[in-house]
């Protein structure tokens, strides 16, 4: 979350933080706009609020928490419980090493069509084009240039 907050902050946009209360190591990062840091006690409630407000999901290499949130959103998309938000996995080498999505389809544990629930990209430019091509809409600008 810190990398996304930093990028938005450096671009002059407001940033939001959805933090979870954990016994160790979890605190708001310095790039969150004052007054826009929210704290959650339960992972499920935090995840629900993230999913309700997202227009797209950009997932970068990460651990169990990243995988949990990715798979939750893919499941919500698959079951049509969330809109058609684009899901992008950044860093093809990482994702193709960590999860063999094609093998899941070959073994019949997911449908071949399920591979269309997400796109794997390697650059911000490629990601932006894929998001636009997959339904991301840009609303009112967050700032005036």
MOKAJO-V279652 format. One line per field, one symbol per residue. psi: psi as a letter, one per 20 degrees, with the letter a starting at -180 (. if undefined). burial: 1 if it has 9 or more other C-alpha atoms within 8 Angstrom, else 0. A space follows every 10 residues. Layout:
BEGIN
psi = ???
burial = ???
END
This chain:
BEGIN
psi = hggggggggh ijqqqqpnqp oqhqjoqqri ipppikpqpq hpgggghghg hhipiroopr pabggggghg hgghghggjk irakpqppop nggghiggpn hhhgghijiq qhhhiiirqp rirhgggggg gghkipqpbp qirp.
burial = 0000110110 0011111111 1000010000 1110011001 0000111001 1000011010 1000011011 0011011100 0100111111 1100110001 0001100000 0100101111 1100011001 1101110000 00000
END
